[in-house]
């Protein structure tokens, strides 16, 4: 950081599915040239967007595999994410080193843009102000992205001139409160000049709007109010060299109040923009679908539907989509098994317990659910219609569950709607025992656990002989159910359970075909009053987030901010005995991985190189 030069950095390459993400032309070498005309300045705007993380990459987004949502086949070895989960993060060459990578580089490009956009002569003032607003929000998001990983970070309000002294160039980390306040400031400054909705979807889908900006602000405030950063005495010694305390040591409920206010403001903007919870409609022609299938498709499509058809998406990253072939079962159709499909990244058995029973409460609380017998084998009966093949032998864990389980997870014996079959009575069936069409066929291309993240697979994808056609969708960075649950959480932390907090949780449960929190717990739970206390309702909200947002990369950050990661991310990872043919032998859990999460892993390390270059930086605890 001794020298920050105002010159384009053109040595990176990104792929793009939208024109607005094109890079600066190779012949534009200086800032003077870049901001001499509207067209070249617009390309610099798109360069600011190009630093957005690859949210939908199963291997590129650390949140998928650094926790416990996805695990690779044993033969393929660890990815960078699963290496973090196994306790292999380091300071010499940190995995996902965004501190020295795109994080601050993106912020610097944003600063260059903001410093020079006023010089563009052939641009209307309204458009200039919109671009400035967009880049301020991008800058806020990049600060937030880094804050989640590293905690206190430097605030780069502006780039340093080449003439700055070495001493002045050595920036320090700033307290979390200051970082969050700066994120708020950037968003608030931008709001007036952001559009409420995108009016030109062909050319502008994915660009920033007022609901997106307010959701980023709400997310940052919610994270700052959570136990990781709100009165966390584990970080009593995390101080700058001048003694500045970087994380508050005293809990403040006012932080939750600010988060609740920000969530409400974001929800109001979403309402005004017409953003609503997604619901799958009956096909205009053909077989009438059951309510069960419609509900399951409402859940699946809230994530995997195309952005132009998904009413729930607040912000979709049009330059990032899920690598569907890497998580798709290698075959639904016994006669057509494309080699491209692998399903090599899969959820473990342990995640299956997260989903509720059909009565909408945890399976270990439901008085009608035999929790201790959940691994016993039983043929599926008529009560499992539309979810499991009749008379198929499978474990009780797969039966009598809520519809979000059947919408989200592919499992042995389970139906899979779509992929060329679009009726209730003629679905594909996952058959994962050895020798069956969804089972292992080689050491690389299979699910090591025999489960699949169905929720992330677009239902229009189709096997065509030996090929596989994919319907891409923009990765949902934020969708409305996420914001609703953040709001309910903040309300509960401020005032305990309230009618409004119940309401926002119940809106999501209603979409999932469940009764209200109050009715479900009062009727079926062995702790019927759980929802009436702040602590009990907190547990309910957290499990709702784990279920509703599963496989979306939210679980990793949530468990860290709640300070639950040291418990959850140290549990063993198991899968079924995929080389066995009979149900009795197949349904024997096998140890696959023993993760390791230590106290130091709540915040990632700053590289040793960065610490050597900048003597004002202090390392995160434990590293």
Secondary structure as GFF3:
##gff-version 3
##sequence-region A 1 623
A	DSSP	three_ten_helix	19	21	.	.	.	ID=ss1
A	DSSP	alpha_helix	31	34	.	.	.	ID=ss2
A	DSSP	alpha_helix	38	50	.	.	.	ID=ss3
A	DSSP	alpha_helix	62	65	.	.	.	ID=ss4
A	DSSP	beta_strand	71	72	.	.	.	ID=ss5
A	DSSP	alpha_helix	80	85	.	.	.	ID=ss6
A	DSSP	alpha_helix	102	116	.	.	.	ID=ss7
A	DSSP	three_ten_helix	117	119	.	.	.	ID=ss8
A	DSSP	alpha_helix	125	150	.	.	.	ID=ss9
A	DSSP	alpha_helix	166	169	.	.	.	ID=ss10
A	DSSP	alpha_helix	176	191	.	.	.	ID=ss11
A	DSSP	alpha_helix	201	204	.	.	.	ID=ss12
A	DSSP	alpha_helix	210	225	.	.	.	ID=ss13
A	DSSP	three_ten_helix	233	235	.	.	.	ID=ss14
A	DSSP	alpha_helix	253	273	.	.	.	ID=ss15
A	DSSP	alpha_helix	291	304	.	.	.	ID=ss16
A	DSSP	three_ten_helix	307	309	.	.	.	ID=ss17
A	DSSP	beta_strand	313	317	.	.	.	ID=ss18
A	DSSP	three_ten_helix	324	326	.	.	.	ID=ss19
A	DSSP	beta_strand	345	346	.	.	.	ID=ss20
A	DSSP	three_ten_helix	349	354	.	.	.	ID=ss21
A	DSSP	three_ten_helix	371	373	.	.	.	ID=ss22
A	DSSP	beta_strand	377	379	.	.	.	ID=ss23
A	DSSP	three_ten_helix	382	384	.	.	.	ID=ss24
A	DSSP	beta_strand	393	395	.	.	.	ID=ss25
A	DSSP	three_ten_helix	396	398	.	.	.	ID=ss26
A	DSSP	alpha_helix	403	408	.	.	.	ID=ss27
A	DSSP	beta_strand	415	416	.	.	.	ID=ss28
A	DSSP	beta_strand	428	429	.	.	.	ID=ss29
A	DSSP	three_ten_helix	454	456	.	.	.	ID=ss30
A	DSSP	beta_strand	462	464	.	.	.	ID=ss31
A	DSSP	beta_strand	467	469	.	.	.	ID=ss32
A	DSSP	beta_strand	475	479	.	.	.	ID=ss33
A	DSSP	alpha_helix	480	495	.	.	.	ID=ss34
A	DSSP	alpha_helix	499	511	.	.	.	ID=ss35
A	DSSP	alpha_helix	517	524	.	.	.	ID=ss36
A	DSSP	three_ten_helix	530	532	.	.	.	ID=ss37
A	DSSP	alpha_helix	534	548	.	.	.	ID=ss38
A	DSSP	alpha_helix	555	561	.	.	.	ID=ss39
A	DSSP	alpha_helix	565	568	.	.	.	ID=ss40
A	DSSP	beta_strand	572	575	.	.	.	ID=ss41
A	DSSP	alpha_helix	583	586	.	.	.	ID=ss42
A	DSSP	beta_strand	590	594	.	.	.	ID=ss43
A	DSSP	three_ten_helix	599	602	.	.	.	ID=ss44
A	DSSP	alpha_helix	608	613	.	.	.	ID=ss45
###
